[in-house]
Amino acid sequence: MKIRMIVTVCGSALLLAAAVAAVVASRNRQQPAPPPEVPVATSPVEVRVKAVERKPEPSDYEDVEASTAVAIVCGADSATSDRYEARNDALRSIARRRDLPEKDVAALIAYLRTADNAMRVERVAALKNDVMNLLRNQDPPPKDLAGTLIGIFEGGKHPPVVIDYCIQHLGAMLDELDENGRRRVRAVLAKAAKRTKQPYAGTALYSLAEDVRATSAQDKELKGLALALCKPEANHAARIAAIQLAGERGYADALPVLRETLSAPLRDAVLDTVCIGSIGLLGNADDIALMERFKGDARRSAAVDAAIKRIKGREDIGTPTAGKEASLTLRPLLRAVQPHEIRFNSFGGLGAAPPDKENIVGGNNRGFATRS
C-alpha cells in the first residue's frame, strides 16, 4: 500500500515537471534570442547636427515706430499735444527718413492743412516748416505737396508766418516741377508778392527771382513787383527784401524812392543800410553827399564806405549791368529785422545774421526757411 502511494506521488511530480518544462520551452520559442554582440569601431570625427536656417520673421517695428512719432508730431497724443519739445523730439527721430509709410505721409499732410492752436504760433510755424522739409525729402515726394502748400496760402486759415514758410518751400520747388506745376506755383507767388501789406510778399518776390526758367516777360513782371514793394507803404520786412533785390537786379527805377527814404526825417538802421547798399549798386556821384551824412554812424558807416567806393569805381551807373556784381545775402525774414541781427558782407551790403539753429531736416529751401 505504501509502495503504491510513493509511486503515485513520484509520477505526479514527474508530470508537473514535464508541464513546467513544456511551458518554458514554448516561451523560449516566442522570444527570439538576442543577436550576437558585434564590436563597432568609434569614429574620431564629432558628429554635428546642421542648424536649421530660419528666415527672420516679418516685422513692422520701424513703421510702428514712425507712426508713433508722426502721431506725436501731429498733436494726436493728448499728453504731448501742447509740448513743443516733445513734438520736436518726435520729429527729430524721423527727420532723416526718406521712406515713411503712406499713412504717415498722409497724416503729416493733413496736419499741415489744419490749424494748430495747442502751441504758440512761432512754435507751430517752426514745426510745420520742418514737416514740410521732411515731406519734400521723401523718395518720391508726395504728389499733392505743392497743392497742399497752395491750399494753405489760399485758405486764409493760417497765420502769416506759416504762409511765409509755404511760400519759401513753393519757391524752392519750382525747379522740381513740370511746366504746368511751375506756372501754377508762379501764379501763386505773384499773387503773394502783390499783397504789399504782408511780410511774406518779400519772400514771394525772392522765390520768383530764383526761378531759373523765368522768361523775359516774367523778369519784367518781377521788376514791377519789386518796385511796388520798395515804396514806403509796403510792409517793412517785405520792403527791405524788395530794395535789396532792386540793387541786385540793377533796377535803377528804384533810385528815387531810395533817395527819398534816406532823406526822410525818421530813421531806421536796417532800412537805411539796405538803401545805402542798393544806392551803391545803382546810384551815381550825386548820391555820395547823401550817403556821407551817415558816415560817422556805427551801424551805417561800413555800408557807406563800400557804397561810395563802388560808385567811384564803376562806369556802368544806371545801366542794366549796374547790379551784376551784387552778392547781397539777405533773404526775406519772418519778422522785421532787428539792428542787433545785422552783419555786413565784404562790400558793406546788408546780410541776415545766421540763425541760431538750422532746420533739423536740412531741407532744400535754399537756407532761408529759418527759425525765428
Backbone hydrogen bonds, N-H to C=O, Kabsch-Sander energy under -0.5 kcal/mol:
donor,donor_aa,acceptor,acceptor_aa,energy
5,M,1,M,-1.7
6,I,2,K,-2.1
7,V,3,I,-2.1
8,T,4,R,-2.1
9,V,5,M,-2.4
10,C,6,I,-2.4
11,G,7,V,-2.3
12,S,8,T,-2.2
13,A,9,V,-2.2
14,L,10,C,-2.3
15,L,11,G,-2.4
16,L,12,S,-2.4
17,A,13,A,-2.2
18,A,14,L,-2.2
19,A,15,L,-2.1
20,V,16,L,-2.3
21,A,17,A,-2.2
22,A,18,A,-2.1
23,V,19,A,-2.1
24,V,20,V,-2.3
25,A,21,A,-2.3
26,S,22,A,-2.0
27,R,23,V,-2.1
28,N,24,V,-2.0
29,R,25,A,-1.6
30,Q,26,S,-1.3
31,Q,27,R,-1.5
48,R,46,E,-0.5
50,K,48,R,-0.5
54,R,52,V,-0.6
64,V,60,D,-2.5
65,E,61,Y,-2.9
66,A,62,E,-2.9
67,S,63,D,-2.8
68,T,64,V,-2.3
69,A,65,E,-2.1
70,V,66,A,-2.9
71,A,67,S,-2.2
72,I,68,T,-1.7
73,V,69,A,-2.6
74,C,70,V,-2.5
75,G,72,I,-1.4
76,A,71,A,-2.6
77,D,71,A,-0.7
78,S,76,A,-0.8
80,T,77,D,-1.5
81,S,77,D,-1.1
83,R,80,T,-2.0
84,Y,82,D,-0.7
87,R,83,R,-2.0
88,N,84,Y,-3.1
89,D,85,E,-2.5
90,A,86,A,-2.0
91,L,87,R,-1.8
92,R,88,N,-2.3
93,S,89,D,-1.7
94,I,90,A,-0.6
94,I,91,L,-1.1
95,A,92,R,-0.9
97,R,94,I,-1.6
104,D,101,P,-0.6
105,V,101,P,-2.2
106,A,102,E,-2.6
107,A,103,K,-1.7
108,L,104,D,-2.3
109,I,105,V,-2.2
110,A,106,A,-2.2
111,Y,107,A,-1.9
112,L,108,L,-2.1
113,R,109,I,-1.6
114,T,110,A,-1.1
114,T,111,Y,-0.5
117,N,115,A,-0.6
123,R,120,R,-0.7
124,V,120,R,-2.2
125,A,121,V,-2.6
126,A,122,E,-2.0
127,L,123,R,-2.4
128,K,124,V,-2.8
129,N,125,A,-2.4
130,D,126,A,-1.8
131,V,127,L,-1.9
132,M,128,K,-2.5
133,N,129,N,-2.0
134,L,130,D,-2.4
135,L,131,V,-2.5
136,R,132,M,-2.4
137,N,133,N,-1.4
138,Q,135,L,-1.4
139,D,98,R,-2.4
145,L,142,P,-1.3
148,T,144,D,-2.0
149,L,145,L,-2.4
150,I,146,A,-2.4
151,G,147,G,-2.2
152,I,148,T,-2.0
153,F,149,L,-1.9
154,E,150,I,-2.5
155,G,151,G,-1.9
156,G,152,I,-0.9
162,V,159,P,-0.9
163,I,159,P,-1.9
164,D,160,P,-2.7
165,Y,161,V,-1.4
166,C,162,V,-2.1
167,I,163,I,-2.5
168,Q,164,D,-2.2
169,H,165,Y,-2.4
170,L,166,C,-2.5
171,G,167,I,-2.5
172,A,168,Q,-2.0
173,M,169,H,-1.3
174,L,170,L,-0.5
174,L,171,G,-1.0
176,E,173,M,-1.4
177,L,173,M,-0.8
177,L,174,L,-1.0
182,R,178,D,-2.8
183,R,179,E,-2.4
184,R,180,N,-2.0
185,V,181,G,-2.4
186,R,182,R,-2.8
187,A,183,R,-2.0
188,V,184,R,-1.4
189,L,185,V,-2.6
190,A,186,R,-2.7
191,K,187,A,-1.9
192,A,188,V,-2.3
193,A,189,L,-2.4
194,K,190,A,-1.3
195,R,192,A,-1.3
196,T,194,K,-1.9
198,Q,195,R,-2.2
201,A,198,Q,-1.5
202,G,199,P,-0.9
203,T,199,P,-0.6
204,A,200,Y,-2.4
205,L,201,A,-1.9
206,Y,202,G,-2.0
207,S,203,T,-2.1
208,L,204,A,-2.2
209,A,205,L,-2.0
210,E,206,Y,-1.2
211,D,208,L,-1.6
212,V,210,E,-0.9
214,A,211,D,-1.5
219,D,215,T,-2.2
220,K,216,S,-2.0
221,E,217,A,-1.9
222,L,218,Q,-2.1
223,K,219,D,-2.0
224,G,220,K,-1.9
225,L,221,E,-2.2
226,A,222,L,-2.5
227,L,223,K,-2.5
228,A,224,G,-1.8
229,L,225,L,-1.7
230,C,226,A,-1.1
231,K,228,A,-0.8
234,A,231,K,-1.8
235,N,196,T,-3.3
239,R,235,N,-3.0
240,I,236,H,-2.2
241,A,237,A,-1.8
242,A,238,A,-2.3
243,I,239,R,-2.7
244,Q,240,I,-2.0
245,L,241,A,-2.3
246,A,242,A,-2.4
247,G,243,I,-1.6
248,E,244,Q,-2.3
249,R,245,L,-2.7
250,G,246,A,-0.8
251,Y,246,A,-2.7
252,A,250,G,-1.7
254,A,251,Y,-2.0
255,L,252,A,-1.8
258,L,254,A,-1.7
259,R,255,L,-2.8
260,E,256,P,-2.2
261,T,257,V,-1.9
262,L,258,L,-1.9
263,S,259,R,-1.3
264,A,260,E,-0.9
264,A,261,T,-0.6
272,D,268,D,-3.1
273,T,269,A,-2.2
274,V,270,V,-2.2
275,C,271,L,-2.5
276,I,272,D,-2.7
277,G,273,T,-2.3
278,S,274,V,-2.3
279,I,275,C,-2.7
280,G,276,I,-2.2
281,L,277,G,-0.8
282,L,278,S,-1.9
283,G,279,I,-3.7
287,D,284,N,-2.1
288,I,285,A,-1.3
291,M,287,D,-1.7
292,E,288,I,-2.1
293,R,289,A,-0.5
293,R,290,L,-0.6
294,F,291,M,-1.9
295,K,292,E,-1.5
297,D,294,F,-1.5
300,R,297,D,-0.7
301,S,297,D,-2.7
304,V,300,R,-2.2
305,D,301,S,-2.7
306,A,302,A,-2.0
307,A,303,A,-2.5
308,I,304,V,-2.7
309,K,305,D,-2.0
310,R,306,A,-2.0
311,I,307,A,-2.5
312,K,308,I,-2.5
313,G,309,K,-1.5
314,R,310,R,-0.6
314,R,311,I,-0.9
319,T,316,D,-2.0
322,A,319,T,-2.1
324,K,321,T,-1.5
326,A,323,G,-1.7
329,T,350,L,-0.5
330,L,350,L,-0.8
341,E,338,Q,-2.1
342,I,339,P,-1.6
343,R,351,G,-1.4
345,N,349,G,-1.9
348,G,345,N,-1.9
351,G,343,R,-2.2
353,A,341,E,-1.2
368,F,365,N,-1.7
370,T,368,F,-1.1
371,R,357,K,-0.6
